[in-house]
Amino acid sequence: MRDLLTGLLRFFASLQLTVVLLVFSIMLVFVATLDQVNLGIWAVQEKYFRSFFVYWPVPGSTLSFPVFPGGYLVGGFLFANLIVAQFYRFTFTWRKIGLVLAHSGLVLLLVGELLAGLWQEDFQLRLDQGETKNFSESSRLYELAIIDTTDPKWDDVVAIPEAMLAAKTAVQHPKLPFRIAIKDYYPNATLEMRRENTEGAPSPATAGFGPRLVATPLPPTYREDERNMPAAFAELIGPDGTLGTYLVTPMLVMPQTFSVGARNFSLIMRPARAYKPFSLTLLELRHDVYPGSEIPKNFSSRVRLQSADGKDNREVLIYMNNPLRAGGYTFYQYQMNEQSRFSVLQVVRNPSWLLPYISCTIISIGLLFQFGISLAAFIAQRRTPANAPAA
Amino acid sequence: MKKYFPYIVLTLGLVFVAATLAPTRNKTDFDLVGVSQIPVLVNGRIKPLDTVARTSLLVLQGRQRVVSPDGRRLTPIEWLLDVMARSELADTYQTIEIVHPDVLALFNLKVEDGAGQKRFSYNQIKPRLDELEKQARLADSVEGPRRSTFQKAVLQLYQNLHLYGRLKYSLVPPDSPSFLVEIKRFQEMLPAAIEAAKAREAKKPYDEKIFTQVREFEQRFDFMAQNGYLLPIPAAADDPNQANWKQVGRSLLETFGTGSVNPNVMVFAGLAGAWQKQMPKEFNEIAAIYREQLAMRFPGQIRRSLVETRFNSAEPFYVAAEFYVAAFLLAVFSWLKWPDALRRSAFWLMTIAFALTTAGILARMWLEARPPVTNLYSSALFVGWAAVVLCLVLEGVYKNAIGSVAGGFVGFCTLLIAHHLALGGDTMEMMRAVLDSNFWLATHVVTITVGYGATYLAGLLGLIYIIRGVFTPSLDSATAGAIDRMVYGIVCFATFFSFVGTVLGGIWGDQAWGRFWGWDPKENGALIIVVWNAIILHARWGGLVKQRGLMCLAVFGNIVTSWSWFGVNMLGVGLHSYGFMDQAFWWLLGFILSQLALIAIAGLPLAKWRSFAGRVE
């Protein structure tokens, strides 16, 4: 038992393991970079970095095999290797303080990256000129919103995340007088008008716009300039039986409305929203080019920031390399369309944002120290004539 | 002789450099030097006509030299003036490069019809231009990455001809016998024409003849405004936006509002007319008056133009490339004969070349008001510069010519790469919005580029070790040990700089986009370099590799660095992919294969190494 433990410790402390893991990480990063051409940046991160194994789907089947260690596994082993090596192999001397610093900084950097992966949220905020919003929208995920519009003064919204639609989870919510059963879900689809008198299966939809439309599933796209357009058939079931099956998809821009008893509802699938304790109004957008050229010089959005508690009410200019930071969020200029007068801000929330700064400073100091000592030793050695090689 | 040889080499080198720095003189009666310094605005930057001429030639034909059909050698500015004012002559110059055989077939041209088998004149191409236009439209509808080499060649040629056409409409319409006379007539007719237009508006009788004539002028000017490539007319003195320079055509169109033709339009029409009729006296007078007047309004601009034309004509990077080759050769020969004299001479030549590149980079920085690295071109310059700094240090410490061999080689190669990257056009282009931050360009980009340079240098030292060891008996154990220590030291240096550079990139990302790391291809490329250097260090510390293994790992570092420097740009995805290049892909592949081949050669048993045969370690 003791031997086994020592063996394990030796294994985890070995420099050979370090080198092998580093080679693995290079291969992982390299392949992931190449695969971005096919999958796009988000899917690549999920497949290669935020996973324990990289799976290879067997073409033409639903099987997939783990073929390579993923980011979590390589990172985890590197982490263990770093920690064990620090305690098992190092006898502390002042000459080694540089190495100790560099490696502890590295531990912190790995932790920081893990936390960023777990905690970081990305949203987009699309504002037309003059528009005010107090929420941002996901660039990739959707939600099914069921809005109680009975009271003209306010809306009461129940939003079902896309993941629940995909899992075909049945939803029952205390605010709703009906439950929702998802009969079918396509991660990406296209819509067509149903031609009359044509053959083919009748629509699963029985109410709303659905019966007049055909939703055809498409393979999901991972390209950065395209978005998946999911579609789902949702059956609403009241205490006395079905209220109808609706086709819901973000391609339907108009909400579908219906009433249950005295209450009015509208149903819409929209980009998943994240509400913020403040609102932004787009006052002015600008896209400047250098004179006599098409080269963009600047994109900027002038916005008014108003916090819900009324403490903040100011104008901010967001432009390239100059984002707005408010309430733990960073808003940066992402896209702009001058003709259609809208501006898209990317909204990022990363609670562990400070960790990379700290860890990188520690590593840099450590490396500088370590290499500085080596250099000093080298110079000292060359100054001693006896040791100098015949030059 | 041997003793004085290094001093002779140094003196000759300095004399040669001094000769390139001497101001250019006019070889004809025309003050072409003065005219080449006239600033105009193109692609967002105010630059001398000389730069416009040179970069246009590089784009069109990959070189700056022009020879007319009757065998006269033209300077770039003469060529540009001919294009703008005597296009019937310029159309006969073979300055348009076509290499794709199918594109040549499109014009019914054969390789033999071209100068140097690849350069053709506009007149040779003209008869089948409509066919090119058709093909270009077909190719344009295909997505960039999916285009075939033919489609790419067609589009490239189409764009080049577009540039050529736009240059023709820059100062005067090519079909005008005397634009100055034309403008004067326009000016005289203008008041009556305005009256006519007002009358017409008010549905009253009006002078139809004058109205139509001026209408024709308007259309002509509008065409020039749409197509003129240069913006030579400076912003009006009272214009709040002093960057608001205009095309000749645009300025003429504004005459309808102001009532009188901008005198600067007259200047350029006069200048073009004097060149057209080859009247040196008028030409020089107009140029002198115009420059004097500009110098009062834009003293800074004129100074920059002056420096830029001098910089162009001195060609510091071309001269430095020659010196690097000489340094490399002398240093290699020093291993065979006259070790001390040749080694010293090589070191001096490398120092001169280094001083030239430094001066060139500083001049570019001053002209652009930017840190040294702003685009792929300048990164090539700087990678070489940083590597040569290290080589100078190595040579200063070890005095065994290895530093000079490496410095000469890396210096020349990076300048060669830079030369090819310059064929895309002006290398001092304006910075796209995302990159427009001097602080981060100065910190992140510079540090990471130094890291590239150091990683390459380590790889190059590895190559020297392998080549000398396998193919020559010259790698004695002292030299081998010295290279080993050099590589180790340089890898430490490279690790530090590429790490700090990558981190600074992350911080830029956090400052600009709110996220430290986004797995963007360029970021991944930088990360891979850092990790590769870390692998080399750990493999050595762990005793996994000895000298030979270290050299192989360092050589592989060349592949890693090239991939993140160029390969990533070829992917065409991500926030960072600003320089997409195509043909370079095959060069990259060839380079990678060559490095792999050398690593394989290093894998030969030591008994087969000529340096080690008979004395296995």
Interface residues (C-beta under 8 A of the other chain):
Chain A: S14 L15 Q16 T18 V19 L22 V23 S25 I26 V29 F30 A32 T33 L34 Q36 V37 G40 I41 V44 Q45 F49 G112 E113 A116 Q120 D122 E224 V289 Y290 P291 G292 S293 I295 P296 K297 N298 F299 Y319 M320 N321 N322 P323 R325 Y329 T330 F331 Y332 Q346 V347 V348 N350 W353 P356 Y357 C360 I363 S364 L367 L368 F371 S374 L375 F378 R382 P389 A390 A391
Chain B: L41 V42 N43 G44 R45 L231 A243 N244 W245 V397 Y398 K399 N400 E429 M430 R432 A433 V434 D436 S437 W440 A478 G481 A482 R485 G489 C492 F493 T495 F496 F499 V500 V503 G506 I507 D510 Q511 A512 W513 G514 R515 F516 W517 G518 W519 D520 P521 N524 G525 L527 I528 V531 W532 A534 I535 H538 A539 W541 G542 G543 L544 V560 W563 V568 L571 G572 V573 G574
